Amino acid sequence: MKNKWIILILIQAVLSLVAGILLSKMSLVGKIGTSTVYTEYGFLKHWYKGFAAVFVVQLLLIAILWIVKRTTSFKNFSLVNLVFVIIGLIGLLYTFYDFTSTSHKYMNSQFHTGGYLFWAGWFVSCIFFFFARVKPKPVTLNTTINEVNNTDSSNNL
């Protein structure tokens, strides 16, 4: 039962590790740019910091999808998951545009592959949750009694 979650997290860890390594292999122009102008992206020069950033985002996505799947109906979860897939597609398309039309095109192909791997991990999580079974939040006796009382009082009106 828990093996499927461990497998998902291990897949995300491997994808994040490879993405972090590839993102750190930016071109000389990229390293100069992140050291001087775009210092907020300086963490990408170190593979372990890139790995940590990508992995944390992937774990947050997994946590959000798990909570939504556990606490809402299948219809609502499907809608939320579809929104995340659309966000991923928009992000992937913007990344492609950015890597082909802006100054980021001067970064090497390894850096670009690292960016695309981030979105691959995003889609892996979304697709996983379409098929994964998550135990619904248990219904307590108090919740059931309150629902019955609310139904009875609305019938009296």
N, C-alpha and C positions, 0 to 999 in steps of 0.2 A: 504494500500500500504506500509506504513512504518512499519506496524506491523510485517512483516516478518523479517525485519532487527532487530527490537527490540527483537524478539523471538530468533534470532540467537545469538545476543550479550548476552542475558540473559542465554541461554544454555551454551555459552562459559564462562560466569561469574560463573555459578554454577559448571561446570566441573573444572574450574581453582581453585575455592575455595576449592573444595573437594581434588583436586590434591595437592594444597598447604598445606592443613591440613595433608594429608597422607604423603607427603614428609617430613614434620617436625617431624613425628613420627618414625624417624630412630632409629636403635638400639643403645645401649650404645657404641659399637665399632665404629659405624658410627659417633656418636657425638664427640667422642674422635678424630677420624680421621679428621673431618672437623674443629675441634678446633686447631689441632696441625700441621698436614701435609698438608691437602687440604683446606687451609683457604679460597681460592677463592669460595668454595662452602658453606661457613659458613652461607650465607643468607638462605639456605634451613632449618636451624634449627628453623627459625621463620616462622610460617604459613602465615603471611600476606606478607612477602617478597617473599616467594615461590609463593603465589597467584598472586602477582603483576608481577613477572617474567613470569609466564605461561600466564597470561592474556594479557600482552603486546605482547608476541610473537603471540598469537592467533589473536589479533586485527591487528597486522602487516600483517599476512597472509590474513585476511579478506580484508584489504585495498588494498593489492597487487592484489588479485583476482578481486576485484571490479573495480579497475582502468583498469586492462587488459581486463576485460569483456566489459567495457564501451568504450574503445578506439580501440579495434581490432575486426577483424572478428571472427565469431563463430569458424571457423577452427583453427585460431591462438590461441584463448582462450582455446579451447579444448586441444590443444597441451600443452599449459602452465599448465593447470589444471592437465593434465595427468602427467606432469613432477613433479608437487607437490605431487601427489598421490604416484608416484614412490619414491620420496624423503621420504615421510612418511613411506612407506613400508620398505625401507632400514633402516630408523631410528628405526622403531619398531623391526625389526630383530636384529639390533645391540644392542638395549636396552635389548632384550631377551637374546642375547649372553652375554652381559655384566653382567646381573643379575644372570646368571646361571654358568658362567665360570671364572669370575674374583673375586677379593676380595669383590665386591659388593654383592656377594651371601650371605654374612654374615649380610647384612642389613635385616630388617624384612620384612614380606610380605606386610605390609601397605605401606612402602616406595616404594616397587616394583609396587604396584597398582597405586600409585601416578604417577610414571613414565609412566605407560601404559595409564593412563587417559589423559596425555598430548597428546599422539598420537591419542587417541580416539577423542579428540577435533579437532585435525588437520584434521582427516578424515571427521568429521561432516561438517567442513567448505568447504572442497573440494566437497563433495557430494551435499551440499546445493547449491553451485554455478553451478553445472551441471544442476540444475532444476530451479534456480532463474532467473527471468527476470530482466534485468537491462536496463534502458532507455539508448539508445545509445547517444553518444555525439552529440549535435545538430550541423547540418551543417550550416555554415554561408553563406551569399550571396557572400562574397568576395572569399571564398574557391571555391564555385561553378563557379564563373566567371573565376578565375585563372585556374581551371581545363579545362574549355571550351576553354580558350585562348591557353593553352598548347596543347590541342588536335588539334585546328585549325592550329597552327604553325607547328605541326609535319606532318599534312596532306599536307602542302605546299611544303615540302621537296621532 
